[in-house]
Amino acid sequence: MDFFDRQWSTYRRVVDHDLMEHQALSAATTAAIEGWLAQRPQGAAPPHMVDLGCGDLALLAPLLRQLPLGSYIGLDLSAPVLPRAATQLEGVPYPCAWREQDLLAWAEAEPEPEPVDLLHSAFALHHLSDDDKARFLELSRRHLAPDGLLLWADVFREPGEAREAYVARYVERIRSGWTPLEPEQRQEVIDHLSQYDDPADRDVIQRSAEACGWRWHWLWQGAHRAEALAMLTPVR
Ligand SMILES: C[S@@+](CC[C@H](N)C(=O)[O-])C[C@H]1O[C@@H](n2cnc3c(N)ncnc32)[C@H](O)[C@@H]1O
């Protein structure tokens, strides 16, 4: 198994054993999208969706296959996930496109003529620095239709919690509770999160989003004070 396959199979095991509460998160995401679709005006064009850091879509595909989308773009920095994601959406009645791209570069680019109605990102934005997260929020808004929606699922720090304290308690959670993983897999996750994860402070990021024209609602919060889902809509 190469490096990518090993890392991805560890992530799959985390998802399959619901160690990051993906089941509850998926239910909250489904409810949010269905609620948003239900309140769109009758006769509105089918929504265009962009998924930033889409991964292999193993979890989201059952929902995506049912949605009445006008189009779907799956974007990810990692090329090997894209054919896997494409396989998951084979046969859907709307066009799909797959892009190997950095999500911040996507936000920085000039918006396409057709605005995005539904922007989704799960467990990808916490890799950005705080400055880049703020920049992403400022720039991504330009891509969205006025009645569009950003659903941001991710890990977040508690208000006022230092990154070191967050990492320490997440590492403890993995060591004591993630027994479905082999010890080497647990260590792999610990090494990755200690090095790369930079979750936003919940209150700070909400204020920063509001300052650049978003309305923020927390839709779901996991049991471990880390995983959460936020819904952001542009202030009109
Ligand atoms: C933990 S996986 C989550 C995958 C999927 N969204 C899910 O919830 O199952 C994070 C994904 O985000 C991608 N990613 C991380 N940083 C990214 C960036 N700056 N731009 C685009 N994709 C990124 C990774 O390659 C990976 O596929």
The ligand as a MOL file (V3000), in Angstrom:
LIG
                    3D

  0  0  0     0  0            999 V3000
M  V30 BEGIN CTAB
M  V30 COUNTS 27 29 0 0 0
M  V30 BEGIN ATOM
M  V30 1 C -10.5640 14.5070 5.9610 0
M  V30 2 S -10.8270 14.5110 4.2200 0 CHG=1
M  V30 3 C -12.5920 14.8490 4.1020 0
M  V30 4 C -13.2060 14.3310 2.8270 0
M  V30 5 C -14.7060 14.5420 2.7110 0
M  V30 6 N -15.0350 15.9610 2.5900 0
M  V30 7 C -15.3990 13.9330 3.8970 0
M  V30 8 O -15.9850 14.6850 4.7010 0
M  V30 9 O -15.3870 12.7010 4.0530 0 CHG=-1
M  V30 10 C -10.1630 16.1090 3.7550 0
M  V30 11 C -10.0960 16.2900 2.2630 0
M  V30 12 O -9.7900 17.6470 2.0030 0
M  V30 13 C -8.7660 17.7040 1.0390 0
M  V30 14 N -8.0450 18.9800 1.2540 0
M  V30 15 C -7.2970 19.3320 2.3220 0
M  V30 16 N -6.8170 20.5850 2.1590 0
M  V30 17 C -7.2820 21.0220 0.9620 0
M  V30 18 C -7.1290 22.2340 0.2220 0
M  V30 19 N -6.3900 23.2420 0.7010 0
M  V30 20 N -7.7450 22.3430 -0.9700 0
M  V30 21 C -8.4980 21.3160 -1.4620 0
M  V30 22 N -8.6690 20.1450 -0.8070 0
M  V30 23 C -8.0640 19.9960 0.3820 0
M  V30 24 C -7.9250 16.4730 1.2690 0
M  V30 25 O -7.1740 16.1030 0.1350 0
M  V30 26 C -9.0020 15.4400 1.6210 0
M  V30 27 O -9.5000 14.7940 0.4770 0
M  V30 END ATOM
M  V30 BEGIN BOND
M  V30 1 1 1 2
M  V30 2 1 2 3
M  V30 3 1 2 10
M  V30 4 1 3 4
M  V30 5 1 4 5
M  V30 6 1 5 6
M  V30 7 1 5 7
M  V30 8 2 7 8
M  V30 9 1 7 9
M  V30 10 1 10 11
M  V30 11 1 11 12
M  V30 12 1 11 26
M  V30 13 1 12 13
M  V30 14 1 13 14
M  V30 15 1 13 24
M  V30 16 1 14 15
M  V30 17 1 14 23
M  V30 18 2 15 16
M  V30 19 1 16 17
M  V30 20 1 17 18
M  V30 21 2 17 23
M  V30 22 1 18 19
M  V30 23 2 18 20
M  V30 24 1 20 21
M  V30 25 2 21 22
M  V30 26 1 22 23
M  V30 27 1 24 25
M  V30 28 1 24 26
M  V30 29 1 26 27
M  V30 END BOND
M  V30 END CTAB
M  END
